[in-house]
Amino acid sequence: MVKNLGENMNSSADDFALFFTKYPTEGFFSSDREGGKGDDDIYIFRDNTPTPKVINVRLNVATKERLPDGTEQVLPNTRVVLYGPDNKMEDGDFSSERGTLRFTLTPGADFTLMASKGGYFSKSVPFSTVGKTPDPATLVQDVTTITLDTLIVLEKLELDRAIVLENIYYDLDRAEIRPDAAEELDKLVQILKDNPAIRIELSSHTDDRASDTYNDDLSQRRAESAVAYIASQGIERERLVAKGYGKRQLLIQNARTEEEHQVNRRTEFKVIAIQE
């Protein structure tokens, strides 16, 4: 393909005898253009375009598990897959015995890390390099390396183990999902998306300050309302079971304070089946 290199190289005169000493950025050519010293003159050319500054982003990932007492410990040999902005897999590896691994990312982009290990809930974690690297125009070195860190904490996947969903509140004698409750239920939606093989029971519990009939009905309506919301977010209804337990599974018997009643008024989920 023929390309005009612009006024510094191409003129209306006779430009000829191009010779490269360093292809394609340095060399000589001859021309009888105006401003020369003789008839045909030899000109030197050199590409002085500044070398683009390169930014390498190194992401250190730590994998841990959450223990029943709320503390965390290293979770080695965890599979972590890196997905790029187009949701295509870019890299993947297992964490070391120390629960660490490293990925190379591009600046100014959004990624997703998917961590999985047998016997644990799989978990997707978004990670962005947007705004986390310097402006290339401010850099002096040709290559700059930025190191970032992130932590992924997995929880054990056990059948019939109740997991409390925090901050799921309802208005008095109502079962409609409030905006603040929806934010918490969205976390469960993500768990179900990350773990498509699990089927769960979502349960609602009341305190003991009304009759069994009243509490059974109210808790069932609340559980069904929560399940309906989850299904509206794209989770198959067949994976969800709504169960209202009323006041039959109190965590604190003979609760006296409002804080104790709130502990009893809880929403939980548990995995009841794992599809092979």
C-alpha positions as CSV (number, residue, x, y, z in Angstrom):
1,M,0.0,0.0,0.0
2,V,1.3,3.4,-1.0
3,K,1.2,6.1,1.8
4,N,2.0,9.7,1.7
5,L,4.3,10.4,4.7
6,G,3.5,14.1,4.9
7,E,5.2,17.4,4.1
8,N,8.4,16.6,5.9
9,M,9.1,13.6,3.7
10,N,7.0,14.1,0.6
11,S,7.3,17.3,-1.4
12,S,6.3,18.5,-4.9
13,A,10.0,18.0,-6.0
14,D,11.8,14.8,-6.9
15,D,12.2,12.8,-3.7
16,F,14.0,9.5,-4.3
17,A,16.6,7.0,-3.1
18,L,15.1,6.2,0.2
19,F,17.5,4.2,2.5
20,F,16.9,3.0,6.0
21,T,19.6,2.8,8.6
22,K,17.0,1.8,11.3
23,Y,13.8,0.6,9.8
24,P,11.3,2.2,9.9
25,T,12.4,5.2,12.0
26,E,15.8,6.4,10.7
27,G,17.5,6.8,7.3
28,F,18.3,8.9,4.3
29,F,16.7,10.1,1.1
30,S,17.6,12.4,-1.8
31,S,15.7,15.4,-3.1
32,D,16.0,18.4,-5.3
33,R,13.5,20.4,-3.2
34,E,13.9,24.1,-2.5
35,G,16.2,25.1,0.3
36,G,18.9,22.6,-0.5
37,K,22.6,23.2,-0.9
38,G,23.0,21.9,-4.4
39,D,21.0,20.2,-7.2
40,D,20.2,16.8,-5.5
41,D,20.8,16.8,-1.8
42,I,20.9,14.0,0.8
43,Y,18.6,14.4,3.8
44,I,18.5,12.5,7.0
45,F,15.3,11.6,8.7
46,R,14.5,10.4,12.2
47,D,11.2,9.7,13.9
48,N,11.2,11.7,17.2
49,T,7.8,10.7,18.3
50,P,8.0,10.2,22.1
51,T,7.9,6.5,23.2
52,P,4.5,5.7,24.6
53,K,4.6,5.2,28.4
54,V,3.6,1.7,29.4
55,I,1.7,1.0,32.7
56,N,1.6,-2.5,33.9
57,V,-1.0,-3.4,36.6
58,R,-0.2,-6.3,38.9
59,L,-3.1,-7.5,41.0
60,N,-2.3,-9.6,44.1
61,V,-5.2,-11.8,45.1
62,A,-5.6,-13.4,48.5
63,T,-8.1,-16.2,49.1
64,K,-9.5,-16.9,52.6
65,E,-12.4,-18.7,54.2
66,R,-14.7,-17.4,56.9
67,L,-14.9,-19.6,60.0
68,P,-18.0,-20.1,62.1
69,D,-16.7,-17.6,64.7
70,G,-16.4,-14.9,62.1
71,T,-12.7,-15.0,61.8
72,E,-10.8,-15.6,58.5
73,Q,-8.0,-18.0,57.6
74,V,-6.0,-18.8,54.5
75,L,-7.8,-20.9,51.9
76,P,-5.2,-22.5,49.6
77,N,-5.7,-24.1,46.2
78,T,-8.7,-21.9,45.4
79,R,-9.5,-21.6,41.7
80,V,-9.7,-17.9,40.6
81,V,-10.7,-17.0,37.0
82,L,-10.3,-13.5,35.6
83,Y,-12.9,-12.2,33.2
84,G,-12.4,-9.0,31.2
85,P,-14.7,-6.1,30.3
86,D,-16.3,-8.2,27.5
87,N,-17.0,-11.0,30.1
88,K,-14.5,-13.3,28.4
89,M,-12.0,-15.3,30.4
90,E,-8.6,-13.7,30.3
91,D,-6.7,-15.8,32.9
92,G,-7.1,-18.3,35.6
93,D,-5.0,-20.1,38.2
94,F,-5.1,-21.7,41.7
95,S,-4.0,-19.8,44.8
96,S,-0.8,-21.1,46.4
97,E,-0.5,-22.8,49.8
98,R,-0.3,-19.3,51.3
99,G,-3.6,-18.4,49.5
100,T,-2.1,-16.0,47.0
101,L,-1.9,-15.5,43.3
102,R,-1.3,-12.7,40.8
103,F,-2.9,-11.4,37.6
104,T,-1.8,-8.8,35.1
105,L,-4.5,-6.3,34.3
106,T,-4.9,-3.4,31.8
107,P,-5.4,0.2,33.1
108,G,-8.8,1.8,33.0
109,A,-10.9,-1.3,32.7
110,D,-13.5,-3.3,34.7
111,F,-12.9,-7.0,35.5
112,T,-14.6,-9.8,37.4
113,L,-12.9,-12.4,39.6
114,M,-14.7,-15.7,40.1
115,A,-13.4,-17.9,42.9
116,S,-14.4,-21.5,43.5
117,K,-13.4,-24.5,45.6
118,G,-15.1,-27.8,46.3
119,G,-17.3,-27.6,49.4
120,Y,-17.5,-23.7,49.3
121,F,-19.9,-21.2,47.8
122,S,-18.4,-19.9,44.6
123,K,-18.1,-16.1,44.6
124,S,-17.7,-13.4,41.9
125,V,-16.0,-10.2,42.9
126,P,-15.9,-7.1,40.6
127,F,-12.6,-5.3,40.4
128,S,-11.7,-2.1,38.4
129,T,-8.5,-0.4,37.5
130,V,-10.3,2.8,36.5
131,G,-8.8,5.7,38.3
132,K,-6.2,3.6,40.0
133,T,-3.2,4.3,37.7
134,P,-1.3,7.6,37.0
135,D,-1.8,9.7,33.9
136,P,0.8,8.5,31.4
137,A,1.6,12.1,30.5
138,T,3.0,12.6,34.1
139,L,5.3,9.6,33.9
140,V,9.1,9.8,33.3
141,Q,10.0,6.1,33.0
142,D,9.0,4.2,29.8
143,V,7.5,1.4,31.9
144,T,5.7,1.8,35.3
145,T,4.4,-1.0,37.4
146,I,1.4,-0.5,39.7
147,T,0.6,-3.1,42.3
148,L,-2.9,-3.5,43.7
149,D,-4.4,-5.9,46.2
150,T,-7.8,-7.6,46.7
151,L,-9.2,-10.2,49.1
152,I,-11.8,-12.9,48.3
153,V,-13.4,-14.7,51.2
154,L,-15.4,-17.9,50.7
155,E,-17.9,-19.6,53.0
156,K,-18.4,-23.3,53.4
157,L,-21.4,-24.8,51.5
158,E,-23.2,-27.1,53.8
159,L,-26.6,-28.6,53.3
160,D,-29.3,-27.4,55.8
161,R,-27.0,-24.9,57.5
162,A,-29.0,-21.7,58.2
163,I,-27.4,-18.5,57.1
164,V,-29.0,-15.3,58.5
165,L,-29.6,-12.5,56.0
166,E,-28.7,-9.3,57.9
167,N,-30.9,-6.1,57.7
168,I,-34.0,-7.7,56.2
169,Y,-36.7,-5.6,57.8
170,Y,-40.4,-5.3,57.1
171,D,-42.9,-2.6,58.1
172,L,-45.2,-3.6,61.0
173,D,-47.7,-6.3,59.9
174,R,-46.5,-6.0,56.3
175,A,-44.8,-8.4,53.9
176,E,-43.8,-6.1,51.1
177,I,-40.0,-5.9,50.3
178,R,-38.6,-2.5,51.4
179,P,-35.8,-0.9,49.4
180,D,-33.3,-1.6,52.2
181,A,-34.3,-5.2,52.3
182,A,-34.0,-5.4,48.5
183,E,-30.4,-4.4,48.7
184,E,-29.7,-7.3,51.1
185,L,-31.7,-9.8,49.0
186,D,-29.6,-8.7,46.0
187,K,-26.6,-10.3,47.7
188,L,-28.4,-13.6,47.9
189,V,-29.4,-13.2,44.2
190,Q,-25.7,-12.9,43.4
191,I,-24.9,-16.0,45.4
192,L,-27.5,-17.9,43.5
193,K,-26.1,-16.7,40.2
194,D,-22.6,-17.6,41.2
195,N,-23.8,-21.1,42.3
196,P,-26.3,-22.3,39.7
197,A,-26.4,-25.8,41.1
198,I,-27.9,-25.0,44.5
199,R,-31.5,-25.0,45.5
200,I,-32.4,-23.1,48.7
201,E,-35.1,-22.6,51.3
202,L,-35.7,-19.0,52.3
203,S,-37.3,-18.8,55.7
204,S,-38.9,-16.0,57.7
205,H,-39.1,-16.0,61.5
206,T,-41.1,-13.8,63.9
207,D,-40.7,-12.9,67.6
208,D,-43.1,-14.4,70.2
209,R,-45.4,-11.4,70.8
210,A,-48.5,-12.6,68.9
211,S,-50.4,-15.8,68.4
212,D,-49.1,-18.8,66.5
213,T,-51.7,-18.4,63.7
214,Y,-50.9,-14.7,63.2
215,N,-47.1,-15.3,63.2
216,D,-47.3,-18.3,60.9
217,D,-49.3,-16.4,58.4
218,L,-47.2,-13.3,58.5
219,S,-43.9,-15.2,58.3
220,Q,-45.1,-17.2,55.3
221,R,-46.2,-14.1,53.5
222,R,-42.9,-12.5,54.1
223,A,-41.0,-15.5,52.9
224,E,-43.1,-15.7,49.8
225,S,-42.5,-12.0,49.2
226,A,-38.8,-12.4,49.4
227,V,-38.8,-15.4,47.1
228,A,-40.9,-13.5,44.6
229,Y,-38.4,-10.7,44.6
230,I,-35.5,-13.1,44.1
231,A,-37.3,-14.7,41.2
232,S,-38.0,-11.3,39.6
233,Q,-34.2,-10.8,39.5
234,G,-33.8,-13.7,37.1
235,I,-33.5,-16.7,39.4
236,E,-35.5,-19.8,38.4
237,R,-38.5,-20.2,40.7
238,E,-37.9,-23.9,40.9
239,R,-34.7,-23.3,42.9
240,L,-36.5,-21.4,45.6
241,V,-38.7,-22.6,48.5
242,A,-40.5,-20.2,50.8
243,K,-41.1,-21.2,54.4
244,G,-42.6,-19.3,57.3
245,Y,-41.7,-20.6,60.7
246,G,-43.5,-18.0,62.8
247,K,-42.2,-18.2,66.3
248,R,-41.5,-21.9,66.4
249,Q,-37.7,-21.5,66.0
250,L,-36.8,-18.7,68.4
251,L,-33.0,-18.1,68.9
252,I,-33.7,-16.3,72.2
253,Q,-36.3,-17.9,74.4
254,N,-38.3,-15.4,76.6
255,A,-36.8,-12.4,74.8
256,R,-37.3,-9.2,76.8
257,T,-35.6,-6.3,75.0
258,E,-36.3,-5.1,71.5
259,E,-32.8,-6.1,70.5
260,E,-33.6,-9.7,71.5
261,H,-36.9,-9.6,69.7
262,Q,-35.0,-8.4,66.6
263,V,-32.7,-11.4,66.8
264,N,-35.7,-13.7,66.6
265,R,-37.3,-11.7,63.8
266,R,-34.9,-12.8,61.1
267,T,-34.7,-14.0,57.5
268,E,-32.5,-17.0,56.7
269,F,-31.6,-19.2,53.8
270,K,-30.2,-22.7,53.7
271,V,-29.1,-24.9,50.8
272,I,-31.4,-27.9,50.6
273,A,-30.1,-29.5,47.4
274,I,-27.1,-29.4,45.2
275,Q,-27.7,-30.6,41.6
276,E,-25.0,-32.9,40.2
